[in-house]
Amino acid sequence: MPTPIKKIVIAGGGTAGWMAAALIKKVLHQTVDVELVESEEVGIIGVGEATIPPLQIFNQFLGIDEKEFLSATKATIKLAIKFENWRVPGESYYHTFGAPGANMGFCDFQHHWLHAKQVGMQSSLWDFDLNYLCCNHNKFNKIKAQNPIHNLPYAYHFDSALYGKLLRKIAGNSGVIRTEGFIDEVKIAPKTGFIQALRLRSGEEISGDLFIDCTGIKALLIQKALKVGYEHWDHWLPANSAIVVPTERFENTLPYTRSIAHPAGWQWRIPLAHRNGNGFVYSSKYINDDDAHDVLMNNLDSKALEQPKKISFNTGRTIKQWHKNVVSIGLSSGFLEPLESTSIHLIQSGIIRLLKVFPNDGISEAVVDLYNTESKEEFETVRDFIILHYHVNQRNDSDFWRDMRNMDIPARLQQKIDVFKQSANIHNDNNDIFRDASWLQVMLGQGIMPQDYHPAAKVFNNEELINTLNKISQTKQQLLEPMLSHDDFLKRYTT
Ligand SMILES: Cc1cc2nc3c(=O)[nH]c(=O)nc-3n(C[C@H](O)[C@H](O)[C@H](O)COP(=O)(O)OP(=O)(O)OC[C@H]3O[C@@H](n4cnc5c(N)ncnc54)[C@H](O)[C@@H]3O)c2cc1C
């Protein structure tokens, strides 16, 4: 007989642990008890600083006031990522959270844009994207859009340690029990293979019906205890290290993340309200740690506030994200480099997926399989999106970029590229976090120019087409003009 789930134990109190604790208790309030165990001695990884827009929904669901959130986590607005030197050194493009253009009938905007280019229009796709225009002018305002053409989707850059503190307070207020202690042993029931209890160094045992492994890269429950196994993806994504360092904040806070490619990796710059986050991601196969350290330290544009710290990781995913009575969420479930700032989002979607199929009466194979299938697909589509940035490059300055260009890629990604190249169409996978506009921007930005566009785009004659595109562009320019600078917005909104 399956055991009804009355008590959930969360192992680990990083971003994953506290996000899980706060949302699960909020949704299941009276139905389950939630206890979180964490060890201050171990600490958290604490480097997740850039997010994608759905975090707003997560915060709203927890009842977090946005102004309070921005102040408490020293957050800034993120409208896009600017990719510099990725296709070739000296060039850049943006992956914005917006959608270029507007709905123009049967086929997507890019088909009309390609048609217009063919008849001599000079504007880039991004000239029709409000997010891009705001990035370019360092402006932002919250827009309540009735019409999708007015949409300005945004996310945040924030201090994840401060976000953890905020969530801890919210979770505590709703009844989550926090236990400080070092997990020494994971006790497994010999008959079922289910986890029974976590034994702390103090001797205390914490038992539960369902365990959530949020112990980060250590993966104490899902890997160390249950030995589920790990699928490595370093043949596609060879980066296995990052050097990180905070620096003094800039005077003008940019509303986007910078991702700057170097001959053997890439560097991020993330503007927060009180400092900047910086890191260099690289593969030890192509550059040694000392040289990687120099790449980072020679490419900072403000003073370092601490000594740089190295973090090692294994790109891939745990073969089953849910096994027996353990669900792994956060870094324990896998690692994808932070190129598209997806880890915190994968935490959010892992928690929501669990809540949607929550096995109130007890765990069944059918539910576990469903959870695992969806998680696998989601991880793989993010992986493919990241590979796209590396693979479609035209850099010739290092073995790293040549190898990335010449490697075999997953079949589904190859198909997406081929379809786009031929027809400008983008095929969406169900569990893909990134929709058409994201794939479009990165494929074009990395240098794939479609050979053709949809015949339905010829519905407009040349004059109608140019007039329509001009109107779209003017509408977006008009929205931009009254906006505040990003810094003025933050100041006015949060004080
Ligand atoms: C270089 C780098 C850059 C990143 N940038 C981004 C980004 O920009 N955006 C993004 O979304 N994500 C990013 N991430 C990922 C992000 O940092 C993580 O997804 C996020 O912090 C969640 O981590 P976690 O909670 O799973 O693990 P952790 O923060 O490592 O937390 C693990 C928890 O487990 C506890 N624990 C471990 N062992 C024990 C034990 N024996 N006993 C008791 N407790 C224990 C620890 O105390 C801690 O509370 C980045 C990651 C790296 C490595």
The ligand as an SDF file (V2000), in Angstrom:
LIG
                    3D

 53 58  0  0  0  0  0  0  0  0999 V2000
   29.0290   29.6760  -11.9470 C   0  0  0  0  0  0  0  0  0  0  0  0
   27.5520   29.6010  -11.7840 C   0  0  0  0  0  0  0  0  0  0  0  0
   26.7520   30.6710  -12.1750 C   0  0  0  0  0  0  0  0  0  0  0  0
   25.3480   30.5840  -12.0470 C   0  0  0  0  0  0  0  0  0  0  0  0
   24.5650   31.6060  -12.4910 N   0  0  0  0  0  0  0  0  0  0  0  0
   23.2200   31.4590  -12.5040 C   0  0  0  0  0  0  0  0  0  0  0  0
   22.3600   32.4610  -13.0010 C   0  0  0  0  0  0  0  0  0  0  0  0
   22.7990   33.5460  -13.4060 O   0  0  0  0  0  0  0  0  0  0  0  0
   21.0280   32.2230  -13.0150 N   0  0  0  0  0  0  0  0  0  0  0  0
   20.4960   31.0660  -12.5580 C   0  0  0  0  0  0  0  0  0  0  0  0
   19.2790   30.8770  -12.6460 O   0  0  0  0  0  0  0  0  0  0  0  0
   21.2820   30.1320  -12.0110 N   0  0  0  0  0  0  0  0  0  0  0  0
   22.6170   30.2830  -11.9840 C   0  0  0  0  0  0  0  0  0  0  0  0
   23.4040   29.3100  -11.4410 N   0  0  0  0  0  0  0  0  0  0  0  0
   22.7800   28.1820  -10.7750 C   0  0  0  0  0  0  0  0  0  0  0  0
   22.3050   28.6190   -9.3880 C   0  0  0  0  0  0  0  0  0  0  0  0
   23.3950   29.0900   -8.6470 O   0  0  0  0  0  0  0  0  0  0  0  0
   21.6560   27.4550   -8.6740 C   0  0  0  0  0  0  0  0  0  0  0  0
   20.6810   26.8810   -9.4980 O   0  0  0  0  0  0  0  0  0  0  0  0
   20.9620   27.9090   -7.4160 C   0  0  0  0  0  0  0  0  0  0  0  0
   21.8130   28.6450   -6.6140 O   0  0  0  0  0  0  0  0  0  0  0  0
   20.4170   26.7340   -6.6450 C   0  0  0  0  0  0  0  0  0  0  0  0
   21.3830   26.0540   -5.9880 O   0  0  0  0  0  0  0  0  0  0  0  0
   20.9250   24.8930   -4.9840 P   0  0  0  0  0  0  0  0  0  0  0  0
   19.9640   25.4540   -4.0140 O   0  0  0  0  0  0  0  0  0  0  0  0
   20.5170   23.7320   -5.7910 O   0  0  0  0  0  0  0  0  0  0  0  0
   22.3080   24.5010   -4.2850 O   0  0  0  0  0  0  0  0  0  0  0  0
   23.1390   25.2560   -3.1450 P   0  0  0  0  0  0  0  0  0  0  0  0
   22.9950   26.7090   -3.1930 O   0  0  0  0  0  0  0  0  0  0  0  0
   24.5140   24.7010   -3.2390 O   0  0  0  0  0  0  0  0  0  0  0  0
   22.4770   24.7650   -1.7970 O   0  0  0  0  0  0  0  0  0  0  0  0
   22.7360   23.5050   -1.2490 C   0  0  0  0  0  0  0  0  0  0  0  0
   22.1830   23.4300    0.1500 C   0  0  0  0  0  0  0  0  0  0  0  0
   22.3940   22.1250    0.6520 O   0  0  0  0  0  0  0  0  0  0  0  0
   22.9430   22.2150    1.9430 C   0  0  0  0  0  0  0  0  0  0  0  0
   23.7660   21.0320    2.2200 N   0  0  0  0  0  0  0  0  0  0  0  0
   24.6670   20.4330    1.3990 C   0  0  0  0  0  0  0  0  0  0  0  0
   25.2510   19.3910    2.0440 N   0  0  0  0  0  0  0  0  0  0  0  0
   24.6840   19.3300    3.2780 C   0  0  0  0  0  0  0  0  0  0  0  0
   24.8380   18.4810    4.4050 C   0  0  0  0  0  0  0  0  0  0  0  0
   25.7130   17.4700    4.4210 N   0  0  0  0  0  0  0  0  0  0  0  0
   24.0840   18.7160    5.4750 N   0  0  0  0  0  0  0  0  0  0  0  0
   23.1810   19.7290    5.5100 C   0  0  0  0  0  0  0  0  0  0  0  0
   22.9900   20.5570    4.4740 N   0  0  0  0  0  0  0  0  0  0  0  0
   23.7390   20.3640    3.3760 C   0  0  0  0  0  0  0  0  0  0  0  0
   23.7540   23.4910    1.9360 C   0  0  0  0  0  0  0  0  0  0  0  0
   23.9530   23.9740    3.2290 O   0  0  0  0  0  0  0  0  0  0  0  0
   22.8360   24.3950    1.1400 C   0  0  0  0  0  0  0  0  0  0  0  0
   21.8720   24.9480    1.9910 O   0  0  0  0  0  0  0  0  0  0  0  0
   24.7840   29.4030  -11.5240 C   0  0  0  0  0  0  0  0  0  0  0  0
   25.6010   28.3750  -11.0720 C   0  0  0  0  0  0  0  0  0  0  0  0
   26.9690   28.4480  -11.2030 C   0  0  0  0  0  0  0  0  0  0  0  0
   27.8300   27.3200  -10.7360 C   0  0  0  0  0  0  0  0  0  0  0  0
  1  2  1  0
  2  3  1  0
  2 52  2  0
  3  4  2  0
  4  5  1  0
  4 50  1  0
  5  6  2  0
  6  7  1  0
  6 13  1  0
  7  8  2  0
  7  9  1  0
  9 10  1  0
 10 11  2  0
 10 12  1  0
 12 13  2  0
 13 14  1  0
 14 15  1  0
 14 50  1  0
 15 16  1  0
 16 17  1  0
 16 18  1  0
 18 19  1  0
 18 20  1  0
 20 21  1  0
 20 22  1  0
 22 23  1  0
 23 24  1  0
 24 25  2  0
 24 26  1  0
 24 27  1  0
 27 28  1  0
 28 29  2  0
 28 30  1  0
 28 31  1  0
 31 32  1  0
 32 33  1  0
 33 34  1  0
 33 48  1  0
 34 35  1  0
 35 36  1  0
 35 46  1  0
 36 37  1  0
 36 45  1  0
 37 38  2  0
 38 39  1  0
 39 40  1  0
 39 45  2  0
 40 41  1  0
 40 42  2  0
 42 43  1  0
 43 44  2  0
 44 45  1  0
 46 47  1  0
 46 48  1  0
 48 49  1  0
 50 51  2  0
 51 52  1  0
 52 53  1  0
M  END
$$$$
